[in-house]
Amino acid sequence: MNPVPVTRLRLKFYAFAALATVGVVLNAPAWSIAASAFLCAAVPLAMAIQCPGRARALFLPDRAADAAAPTRKVVEHAESR
């Protein structure tokens, strides 16, 4: 089975955290806040069970990707000439 990319899981984690926060702010029903909070906690827990290193990557984005970003821009600029 292929692992799900960390970026996709990070987006789901942030989305569930945002839903729980908005639910609290808007005084949503308790069950919807609890469901969002449960799913928010389940994402890192599932990643920790699969591989602890990937769970760490959920909270600490890969700095190597940020360092490579200017290189990609330079390559795209060079190809457009």
C-alpha positions, 0 to 999 in steps of 0.5 A: 500500500502506498503511503499518503503524502504528508502534505495532504495529511497536513491539509486535513489536519489543519482543516479539522482544526479550523472546523473545531475552532470555527465551531467553538466560535460560532457556538455549534452543536457539541457533537460537531465540535467533538467530531472535528476535534476527534478527527483532528487528533486522529490524523497525527495518531494514525501517522504516529502508528504508521511511522513516527518520523512522518508524524513529526513531519506533520508538525515540522514541514520539510525545510528541504522543499523550501530550499529547493523552491528557488531552484525550481523558479530559476529552472522555470525562468531558464526554460522560458528563454 
